[in-house]
Amino acid sequence: MAKSISVLRPIRSRLEPVEANRLVIQNLPNTAIIVFDDALCCVSAQGALLDRLRISPISAFRRKLSAMLPTEAITQLDPRCRAAIEGIEGGVELRLGSFLYHIEVLPLKNEDRQIVAGMLVWHDITAYRQTPVVSEQPAEKAHMTTLRGFVRDFSHDYRTSLAIIGSSAYLLEKFTEPVRRTQYRERITTQVNRLVKMVEKLLMLVRLEGEERLNYAPIAVNAFVQEIAAKALKTTPDKSVQMVFDLETRPLVVEGDEDVLDHCLSQILENALQYTPDGGQVLLRTRALADAVNIDVLDTGIGIPEGELSRIFEPFYRVDQARSTRTGGSGLGLTIAKQAITVHGGTLSVTSQLGQGTLFSIVLPSRPVIVRF
């Protein structure tokens, strides 16, 4: 215990001023951060939620978590806090009264990567879980069911990213060592980019389902797919996957909304790269059809189980929930891709063999065909 306190002293000296936490408090008002030592005693408590939790930042110091947190909270948090001291991250959803919280439990390491403390990052997610009133009309009921699905799945992804941003911003304030600060900045940047992509998907879905007109213009298909492939490769710089082109020798032109089709093909390519192991290959093929153009994306990746193929275009459906969460998948990408092709009067189909690869095949009419839902 004495050893733990001595290790924590340099951290404690940087945890005292409330001003040091200004970035977290200003940008995450529905958050509280509690740092605890290996005896599960509070080292620091800061954040806007502390008042609601009836925790005083001053009197909390050196108090046992079991003495300062609600009984229903400590029952779930105690084992996770003990695990954090051993280096294991965890999280839990907890309802206290009329409020719902998501709590991340994280180990806190020093510059030598030794675990010196644990950290609780509280987020109020009550607003995400408000149940909307459902109309008795079948169409409205179906729409509200979709909306609830969006709120449920996206709120999980949002609060996960916000928890990482919050804890990283907090730790960024505490460490002066350049390598560690760079790591925390990169974590924040990664999660911000993830949130931006999620918002882009939402806006694209609204655009495709709404009354906004598409901006049709001629698109040179071969140059278009090569440009998107180059962008997709930049999004997965850590993967060693070969991109191969088999392009129609004749000029191919379709009329379509370039932003919408870019979003569609980018999603398919990024999936192919993400789920193809290092050393694998992704083939982009274009062919001229009668009054149409065919674009194929064929990978040598992990494949999709036969029983899942009929569902991959459903909103919020994920073949591998755990893997999708780790890679930032929203469960909307392929839904949007399918709808993007459909509104252009085309088709998007998929075939796959588990362990060998997947083929996504796009057929677009050469002349614009506008479809409205």
C-alpha positions in Angstrom: 0.0 0.0 0.0 2.8 2.4 0.9 4.5 1.6 -2.3 1.3 2.4 -4.3 1.0 5.8 -2.6 4.6 6.6 -3.3 4.2 5.8 -6.9 1.0 7.8 -7.1 2.5 11.0 -5.6 3.9 12.4 -8.8 0.5 11.8 -10.4 -1.4 13.2 -7.4 0.5 16.5 -7.7 -0.9 16.9 -11.1 -4.4 15.9 -10.2 -5.2 18.7 -7.7 -6.3 21.8 -9.5 -9.8 21.7 -11.0 -8.5 24.0 -13.8 -6.2 21.1 -15.0 -9.4 19.3 -16.0 -10.9 22.3 -17.9 -10.8 20.5 -21.3 -12.8 17.5 -20.1 -15.3 19.5 -18.1 -16.0 22.0 -20.9 -16.3 19.5 -23.7 -17.9 16.6 -21.7 -20.4 18.3 -19.3 -22.2 15.0 -18.5 -19.0 13.3 -17.3 -17.2 12.5 -14.0 -13.7 11.1 -13.7 -12.6 9.3 -10.5 -9.1 8.0 -10.0 -8.5 5.4 -7.4 -5.4 3.5 -6.0 -4.8 -0.2 -5.5 -6.7 -0.1 -2.2 -9.8 1.2 -4.1 -9.4 4.6 -2.4 -10.1 7.8 -4.3 -7.1 9.8 -5.4 -9.0 12.4 -7.5 -12.6 13.2 -8.3 -13.5 15.7 -11.0 -16.3 16.5 -13.4 -19.8 17.9 -13.7 -21.6 14.8 -12.7 -20.1 14.7 -9.2 -22.8 17.0 -7.7 -25.5 14.6 -8.9 -23.6 11.6 -7.5 -23.2 13.6 -4.2 -19.5 13.4 -4.3 -17.3 16.3 -3.1 -13.9 16.5 -4.9 -12.3 17.6 -1.7 -13.8 15.2 0.8 -13.5 12.3 -1.6 -9.7 12.2 -1.3 -8.5 8.9 0.3 -12.1 7.7 0.9 -12.9 4.1 -0.1 -15.0 3.9 -3.2 -17.4 1.7 -1.3 -18.0 4.5 1.1 -18.6 7.3 -1.5 -20.5 5.5 -4.3 -24.1 4.3 -4.2 -24.5 0.7 -3.0 -26.0 -0.4 -6.3 -23.1 1.1 -8.2 -20.3 -0.4 -6.0 -21.8 -3.9 -6.4 -21.1 -3.8 -10.1 -18.0 -1.6 -10.1 -16.0 -3.2 -7.3 -14.9 -6.3 -9.3 -14.2 -4.2 -12.3 -12.1 -1.7 -10.3 -10.0 -4.6 -8.9 -9.6 -5.9 -12.4 -8.4 -2.5 -13.6 -5.6 -2.5 -11.0 -4.5 -5.8 -12.7 -4.6 -4.1 -16.1 -8.0 -5.2 -17.4 -10.3 -2.6 -18.9 -14.1 -3.0 -18.4 -17.4 -1.1 -18.6 -20.9 -1.3 -17.3 -24.3 0.4 -17.8 -25.9 1.4 -14.6 -29.3 3.0 -13.7 -29.4 5.2 -10.6 -32.9 6.6 -10.1 -34.1 8.2 -13.3 -30.6 8.4 -14.8 -28.7 5.9 -16.9 -24.9 5.9 -16.9 -22.2 4.2 -19.0 -19.0 3.7 -16.9 -15.6 2.9 -18.3 -13.2 1.3 -15.8 -9.6 1.7 -17.0 -6.1 1.0 -15.7 -3.8 4.1 -15.3 -0.1 3.5 -16.1 3.0 5.6 -15.5 5.8 6.4 -18.0 7.3 2.9 -17.3 3.9 1.3 -18.2 3.5 0.2 -14.6 -0.1 0.2 -13.3 -0.3 2.9 -10.6 -4.0 3.5 -10.4 -7.4 2.9 -11.9 -9.9 5.3 -13.3 -13.7 5.5 -13.5 -15.1 7.5 -16.4 -18.8 8.2 -15.9 -21.1 9.3 -18.8 -24.8 10.2 -18.5 -26.5 8.5 -21.4 -30.0 9.0 -20.3 -30.9 11.2 -23.3 -29.8 8.4 -25.7 -32.4 6.0 -24.2 -35.5 8.1 -24.2 -38.3 6.1 -25.7 -40.2 7.9 -28.5 -44.0 7.7 -28.8 -44.9 5.2 -31.4 -47.7 5.9 -33.8 -50.4 3.2 -34.4 -50.0 3.7 -38.2 -48.0 0.7 -39.6 -45.7 3.0 -41.7 -45.0 5.3 -38.8 -44.5 2.3 -36.5 -41.9 0.8 -38.9 -40.1 4.1 -39.1 -40.0 4.5 -35.3 -38.7 0.9 -35.0 -35.9 1.8 -37.3 -35.3 5.0 -35.4 -35.1 3.2 -32.1 -32.6 0.8 -33.7 -30.5 3.7 -34.8 -30.6 5.3 -31.3 -29.7 2.0 -29.6 -26.8 1.0 -31.8 -25.3 4.4 -32.5 -25.6 5.6 -28.9 -23.5 2.6 -27.9 -20.8 3.6 -30.5 -21.0 7.2 -29.6 -20.6 6.7 -25.9 -17.7 4.3 -26.4 -15.9 6.9 -28.5 -16.7 9.7 -26.0 -15.4 7.6 -23.1 -12.1 7.1 -25.0 -11.9 10.8 -25.9 -12.7 11.8 -22.3 -10.2 9.5 -20.7 -7.5 10.4 -23.3 -8.1 14.1 -22.9 -7.9 13.7 -19.1 -4.6 11.8 -19.3 -3.2 14.2 -21.8 -3.5 16.9 -19.1 -1.6 14.7 -16.7 1.5 13.5 -18.5 4.3 15.7 -19.8 6.3 12.9 -21.5 6.1 13.5 -25.3 5.6 9.9 -26.4 2.7 9.4 -24.0 1.1 12.7 -25.0 1.4 11.7 -28.7 -0.4 8.4 -27.9 -3.3 10.1 -26.2 -3.6 12.7 -29.0 -3.7 9.9 -31.6 -6.4 8.1 -29.6 -8.5 11.3 -29.6 -7.9 11.9 -33.3 -8.9 8.3 -34.1 -12.1 8.5 -32.2 -13.0 11.9 -33.6 -12.6 10.6 -37.1 -14.8 7.6 -36.2 -17.5 9.9 -34.9 -17.2 12.0 -38.1 -17.7 8.9 -40.2 -20.8 7.9 -38.2 -22.3 11.3 -38.7 -21.6 11.1 -42.5 -23.4 7.8 -42.6 -26.4 9.2 -40.9 -26.5 12.2 -43.2 -26.2 10.0 -46.2 -29.0 7.7 -45.0 -31.2 10.8 -44.5 -30.4 12.0 -47.9 -31.2 8.7 -49.6 -34.5 8.3 -47.7 -35.6 11.9 -48.0 -36.7 14.2 -50.8 -33.4 15.7 -51.6 -32.6 15.4 -55.3 -29.5 13.6 -56.5 -26.9 15.5 -58.5 -26.6 13.5 -61.7 -23.6 14.0 -63.8 -21.4 11.8 -66.2 -18.9 9.7 -64.3 -15.8 8.1 -66.0 -16.0 4.7 -64.2 -12.4 3.5 -64.5 -10.9 6.7 -63.2 -13.6 6.9 -60.5 -12.9 3.4 -59.1 -9.1 4.0 -59.1 -9.5 7.2 -57.2 -11.7 5.5 -54.6 -9.3 2.6 -54.3 -6.5 5.0 -53.5 -8.5 6.7 -50.8 -9.6 3.3 -49.3 -5.9 2.2 -49.1 -5.1 5.3 -47.1 -7.8 4.4 -44.5 -6.1 1.1 -43.7 -2.4 2.0 -43.8 -1.5 -0.8 -41.4 -2.8 -3.5 -43.7 -0.5 -5.2 -46.3 -3.2 -6.1 -48.9 -2.6 -5.9 -52.7 -5.0 -3.9 -54.7 -5.4 -5.4 -58.3 -7.2 -3.7 -61.2 -8.9 -5.5 -64.1 -10.5 -2.6 -66.0 -12.6 -2.6 -69.2 -10.4 -1.3 -72.0 -13.2 0.7 -73.5 -14.3 4.0 -71.8 -17.1 3.4 -69.4 -19.5 6.2 -68.4 -22.5 6.2 -66.1 -24.7 9.1 -65.0 -25.0 9.3 -61.3 -24.5 11.3 -58.1 -20.7 11.1 -57.5 -20.8 11.7 -53.8 -23.4 9.0 -53.2 -21.7 6.4 -55.4 -18.3 7.3 -53.8 -19.8 6.6 -50.4 -21.1 3.2 -51.6 -18.0 1.9 -53.3 -15.8 3.3 -50.5 -17.7 1.3 -47.9 -17.4 -1.9 -49.9 -13.7 -1.4 -50.5 -12.9 -0.5 -46.9 -14.8 -3.6 -45.8 -12.8 -5.8 -48.3 -9.5 -4.4 -47.0 -10.5 -4.6 -43.4 -11.5 -8.3 -43.5 -8.7 -9.5 -45.9 -5.7 -10.8 -44.0 -2.2 -9.4 -44.6 -0.8 -10.8 -47.8 -4.2 -11.1 -49.4 -5.7 -9.4 -52.4 -8.6 -7.2 -53.4 -9.6 -7.2 -57.1 -11.5 -4.3 -58.7 -13.0 -5.2 -62.0 -15.1 -3.2 -64.5 -17.1 -4.5 -67.5 -19.4 -3.1 -70.1 -22.9 -4.6 -70.2 -25.9 -3.9 -72.5 -27.0 -0.4 -71.4 -25.2 -0.9 -68.0 -21.8 -1.1 -66.3 -20.7 -3.8 -63.9 -18.2 -3.1 -61.0 -17.0 -6.0 -59.0 -15.0 -6.0 -55.7 -13.6 -9.4 -55.1 -11.4 -10.1 -52.0 -9.5 -13.1 -50.6 -10.7 -12.3 -47.1 -12.4 -14.3 -44.3 -15.7 -14.6 -46.1 -19.3 -14.4 -44.8 -21.2 -17.4 -43.4 -23.9 -18.6 -45.8 -26.6 -18.1 -43.1 -25.6 -14.4 -42.8 -25.6 -13.4 -46.5 -29.3 -12.7 -46.6 -29.1 -10.2 -43.7 -25.9 -8.2 -44.3 -27.9 -5.3 -46.0 -30.3 -5.0 -43.0 -29.9 -1.8 -41.0 -27.6 -2.2 -37.9 -26.9 -5.9 -38.7 -23.3 -7.0 -38.0 -21.9 -10.4 -38.9 -19.4 -10.2 -36.1 -20.6 -7.9 -33.3 -17.3 -7.9 -31.4 -15.1 -7.4 -34.4 -17.4 -4.6 -35.8 -17.2 -2.8 -32.5 -13.4 -3.0 -32.4 -13.1 -1.8 -36.1 -15.7 0.9 -35.7 -18.4 -0.6 -37.8 -21.8 1.0 -37.4 -24.0 -1.7 -39.0 -25.2 0.9 -41.5 -22.5 0.9 -44.2 -23.8 -1.9 -46.4 -27.4 -0.7 -45.9 -26.5 2.7 -47.3 -24.4 1.1 -50.1 -27.4 -1.0 -51.2 -29.8 1.9 -51.1 -27.3 4.1 -52.9 -27.3 1.7 -55.8 -31.0 1.1 -55.7 -31.8 4.9 -56.0 -29.7 4.9 -59.2 -31.8 2.1 -60.6 -29.0 -0.5 -60.2 -28.4 -3.6 -58.2 -25.9 -4.7 -55.5 -25.4 -8.4 -54.9 -23.0 -10.5 -52.9 -21.6 -14.0 -52.9 -19.2 -15.4 -50.5 -17.3 -18.5 -49.5 -16.2 -18.8 -45.9 -12.4 -18.6 -45.5 -11.9 -17.9 -49.2 -13.4 -14.5 -50.0 -16.3 -12.3 -50.9 -17.6 -10.8 -54.2 -19.7 -7.7 -54.2 -21.2 -7.0 -57.7 -22.6 -3.6 -58.7 -24.6 -3.1 -61.9 -25.5 0.5 -62.8 -27.5 1.6 -65.8 -25.6 3.8 -68.3 -28.5 6.3 -68.3 -30.0 7.7 -65.1 -32.9 5.9 -63.6 -34.2 7.8 -60.5 -35.9 5.7 -57.9 -37.7 7.2 -54.9 -38.7 5.3 -51.7 
